[in-house]
Amino acid sequence: MAKRYSNAAHSKRRKQTSHVLKNTVILLFCAVGIWFGSSLWHAALTLQTAQPAESIAGEEFRPQVGDPPYRVVIDAGHGGADPGARGVIEEKDMTAATASELIRLLQQDSNFIPLQTRDSFDETATPAQRAARADEQAPQLLLSIHGNSAANGSTASGFECYPAVPGRTWHQESFYFAQLLAKGMQAAGASLRGRGGVRYIYYLENDQKQLVESTHTEVRSERSFTLLEDVNCPAVLAEQCFVTHLLRSNLCILWHTAAGRAACRVHFKLKSISIASPREKKQ
């Protein structure tokens, strides 16, 4: 009898402990949800009141856009047999997840026609092939999504993006969109690398990449990323975060989809910005 009573008491205590743990987990998820929602709304309000970007000459610049719907290419870097950078997550998995979510958000907005550079993110395609696929769809904007990496033990983190370089047809429009994207990422909680998160990349004769800050506005003959050179529209390649940084790798997918959609709306002068949480369930 005493033994049965002891077993019953033990079972009751175990259930109570289980309920406490369950409630604690629920509260933690609620806290994270509230923090994330606040970050998204702050990003939306920040971008909604964004000031015009400055051109090379220091004059205010805004792109000339027509009427919606706008054709926007979302390119997921790497994929298929090309994993990209490896860390706590493979780059191709992170870029596919981000691109898929951003495309879903744009599909819900009648002002946009989201386009892709291949039929499936699991398909192997070179940058030249993806650029050709993008260009044949007559896009009005292109965002290529990538992830950064660092050596073992490095604490490197943060967001940076690369617009079409000075001297190219769509440089000013690309630089404008890059600034909007970086500002949205910062408002959502990401740190920015370099000068405001916007930089340029050039390929040298030995095929080595040279990174320069956006203050270097001289026109150069070297090519930049293929997707920035061979698509006839404003284009930005974004290194959304480091795949070697566990926490930021998880969060930046959410940040980038929200900031990407908001930046698209401001770029095309759609003032009313509404950012829905990527975790929000479909009705």
MARMIVO-480575 format. One line per 4 residues: their letters; for each residue x, y, z negated of C-alpha. Coordinates in steps of 0.2 Angstrom, whole numbers, plus 2048, in hexadecimal, padded with zeros to 3 digits. Each point is the difference from the previous one (the first is absolute). Last residue first. Example, Ala and Ser with C-alpha at 12.3 -4.5 7.8 and 13.67 -1.06 7.14 Angstrom:
REM residues 2
sa> 844:7FB:7DC ~ 7FA:7EF:7FD;
//
This chain:
REM residues 283
qkke> 7E8:89D:8DC ~ 812:7FD:802 ~ 80A:7FE:7F0 ~ 80B:80E:7FA;
rpsa> 812:7FA:7FE ~ 806:80C:80E ~ 7F9:80E:7F5 ~ 7F6:80C:80B;
isis> 807:811:805 ~ 7F5:80D:806 ~ 807:80F:809 ~ 7F5:80E:807;
klkf> 80B:80B:80A ~ 802:7F6:810 ~ 80D:80A:808 ~ 807:7F2:80A;
hvrc> 810:800:7F6 ~ 7F5:802:7F0 ~ 7F7:7F0:804 ~ 80F:7F6:804;
aarg> 809:806:7F0 ~ 7F1:7FA:7F6 ~ 800:7EF:808 ~ 813:7FD:7FE;
aath> 7FF:806:7EE ~ 7F3:7F3:7FB ~ 809:7F2:809 ~ 811:806:7FA;
wlic> 7FB:800:7EE ~ 7F8:7EF:7FF ~ 80E:7F8:809 ~ 80C:80A:7F6;
lnsr> 7FA:7F8:7F0 ~ 806:7EE:802 ~ 811:804:807 ~ 802:80E:7F3;
llht> 7FF:7F4:7F2 ~ 80B:7F3:808 ~ 80E:80B:807 ~ 80A:7F6:80D;
vfcq> 7F3:803:80D ~ 804:812:7FF ~ 7F2:80D:804 ~ 7F6:807:80E;
ealv> 80E:801:80D ~ 7F5:80A:80C ~ 803:801:813 ~ 7F7:80F:807;
apcn> 7F9:804:812 ~ 7F7:80E:809 ~ 7FB:7F9:811 ~ 808:7F9:810;
vdel> 808:7F0:7F8 ~ 812:7FC:806 ~ 80A:80B:7F4 ~ 7F8:7FE:7EF;
ltfs> 7FD:7EE:802 ~ 811:7FD:806 ~ 808:807:7F0 ~ 80C:80F:804;
resr> 80A:803:810 ~ 810:80A:801 ~ 800:80F:80A ~ 7FE:80D:7F2;
veth> 7F6:810:7FD ~ 805:809:7F1 ~ 7F3:801:7F2 ~ 80B:7F9:7F2;
tsev> 7F5:806:7F1 ~ 7F6:7F0:802 ~ 80E:7F6:7F8 ~ 80B:7F4:80A;
lqkq> 801:7ED:801 ~ 80C:7F8:80C ~ 7FC:7EF:806 ~ 80E:7F5:807;
dnel> 7FE:7FA:812 ~ 812:803:804 ~ 7FC:80F:80B ~ 7F6:808:7F2;
yyiy> 7ED:7FD:7FC ~ 7F8:80F:7F8 ~ 7F4:801:7F1 ~ 7F7:810:7FA;
rvgg> 7FA:804:7EE ~ 7F0:805:7F7 ~ 7FD:7FB:7EE ~ 801:812:7FA;
rgrl> 812:802:803 ~ 807:7EF:7FC ~ 7F6:7F2:7F8 ~ 7EE:804:7F9;
saga> 7F9:7F8:7F0 ~ 7EF:7F7:801 ~ 7F2:805:7F5 ~ 7F1:803:80B;
aqmg> 804:813:802 ~ 812:7FA:806 ~ 7F8:7F5:80D ~ 7F4:80D:806;
kall> 80E:80D:801 ~ 80B:7F3:80A ~ 7F1:7FD:80C ~ 7FC:812:803;
qafy> 813:804:803 ~ 801:7F2:80D ~ 7F1:806:809 ~ 807:811:802;
fseq> 811:7F9:806 ~ 7F7:7F5:80D ~ 7F6:80F:806 ~ 810:80A:801;
hwtr> 80A:7F2:809 ~ 7F4:7FB:80D ~ 80A:804:80F ~ 810:7FC:7F9;
gpva> 80E:80D:7FC ~ 800:7FD:7EE ~ 7FD:7EE:7FA ~ 7F0:7F6:800;
pyce> 7FB:7FF:7EE ~ 809:7F5:7F3 ~ 7F9:7FC:7EF ~ 806:7FE:7EE;
fgsa> 7F8:7F9:7F1 ~ 809:7FB:7EF ~ 80B:7F3:7F8 ~ 812:7FC:7FD;
tsgn> 803:7F7:7F0 ~ 80E:7F5:808 ~ 805:7F0:7F7 ~ 7FF:7F6:810;
aasn> 803:80C:80F ~ 7F2:80A:807 ~ 7F1:7FE:80B ~ 7F3:80C:809;
ghis> 7EF:7FB:806 ~ 7F7:804:811 ~ 7F0:807:807 ~ 800:808:811;
lllq> 7F3:80E:802 ~ 7FB:806:811 ~ 7F4:80E:805 ~ 7F6:805:80F;
paqe> 801:7EF:808 ~ 7FE:7FC:813 ~ 7FE:7ED:7FE ~ 80F:7FD:80C;
dara> 80B:809:7F4 ~ 7FD:7F4:7F2 ~ 803:7F0:809 ~ 810:808:808;
arqa> 806:805:7EE ~ 7FC:7EE:7F9 ~ 80A:7F8:80E ~ 80F:80C:7FE;
ptat> 800:7FD:7ED ~ 801:7EE:803 ~ 7F1:7F4:7FE ~ 7FD:7F1:7F5;
edfs> 7ED:7FD:7FD ~ 7FC:7FD:7ED ~ 7F9:812:800 ~ 7F3:7FA:80D;
drtq> 7FA:808:810 ~ 80F:80C:803 ~ 804:812:7FF ~ 7EF:804:7F7;
lpif> 7F3:80E:802 ~ 7F4:809:7F4 ~ 7F2:80A:808 ~ 7FD:80F:7F4;
nsdq> 7F3:80D:7FC ~ 7F3:7F2:7FC ~ 809:7FC:7F0 ~ 7FD:7EE:7FA;
qllr> 80C:7FA:80D ~ 80E:80C:7F9 ~ 7FE:7F7:7EF ~ 802:7EF:808;
iles> 80F:805:80A ~ 808:807:7F1 ~ 7FD:7EF:7F7 ~ 807:7F6:80E;
ataa> 80F:80B:802 ~ 805:7FF:7EE ~ 7FE:7ED:7FF ~ 80A:7FE:810;
tmdk> 80D:80C:7FA ~ 802:7F6:7F0 ~ 800:7EF:807 ~ 80D:805:80E;
eeiv> 80B:808:7F2 ~ 802:7F0:7F7 ~ 7FC:802:7ED ~ 80B:801:7F1;
grag> 80D:803:80C ~ 802:7FC:812 ~ 802:80D:80E ~ 7F8:7FC:811;
pdag> 7F8:7EF:802 ~ 802:7FE:812 ~ 7F9:7F0:806 ~ 7EE:807:7FF;
ghga> 800:811:7F9 ~ 80B:810:801 ~ 7F9:811:7FD ~ 7ED:801:800;
divv> 7FA:80D:80C ~ 7F0:80B:7FE ~ 7FB:809:810 ~ 7F4:80E:7FE;
rypp> 7F3:804:80E ~ 7F6:80F:7FA ~ 7ED:800:801 ~ 7FF:80F:7FF;
dgvq> 801:810:80A ~ 811:808:805 ~ 80F:803:7F7 ~ 80D:80E:800;
prfe> 80D:7FD:7F3 ~ 803:80D:7F2 ~ 80F:80B:7FE ~ 804:80F:7F5;
egai> 810:808:806 ~ 811:7FC:7F8 ~ 808:7FE:811 ~ 802:7EE:7FE;
seap> 7ED:7FF:7FC ~ 7F9:802:7EF ~ 7F2:7F4:7FA ~ 7EF:808:7FD;
qatq> 7FB:800:7ED ~ 7F8:7F1:7F8 ~ 7EF:803:7F7 ~ 7F9:7EF:806;
ltla> 810:7F8:7FE ~ 801:804:7ED ~ 7EE:7FC:7FD ~ 801:7EF:809;
ahwl> 810:7FC:7F6 ~ 7F8:804:7F0 ~ 7F1:7F5:804 ~ 80C:7F2:803;
ssgf> 80A:802:7F1 ~ 7F0:801:7F5 ~ 7FA:7F0:808 ~ 810:7F7:7FC;
wigv> 800:806:7EE ~ 7EE:7FB:7FD ~ 803:7EF:808 ~ 810:7FD:7F6;
acfl> 7F6:804:7F0 ~ 7F2:7F4:805 ~ 80C:7F2:804 ~ 808:802:7EF;
livt> 7EF:801:7F7 ~ 7FB:7EF:809 ~ 811:7F8:7FB ~ 7FC:805:7EE;
nklv> 7EF:7FA:800 ~ 806:7EF:807 ~ 80D:7FF:7F2 ~ 7F3:804:7F2;
hstq> 7F4:7F3:808 ~ 80D:7F3:800 ~ 805:804:7EE ~ 7EE:7FE:7FB;
krrk> 7FE:7F0:809 ~ 810:7F9:7F7 ~ 7F9:806:7EF ~ 7F0:7F6:803;
shaa> 809:7F0:806 ~ 80B:801:7F0 ~ 7F1:802:7F5 ~ 7F7:7F1:809;
nsyr> 810:7F5:7FE ~ 801:805:7ED ~ 7EE:7FC:7FD ~ 802:7EF:809;
kam> 80F:7FC:7F5 ~ 7F7:805:7F0 ~ 7F2:7F4:805;
//
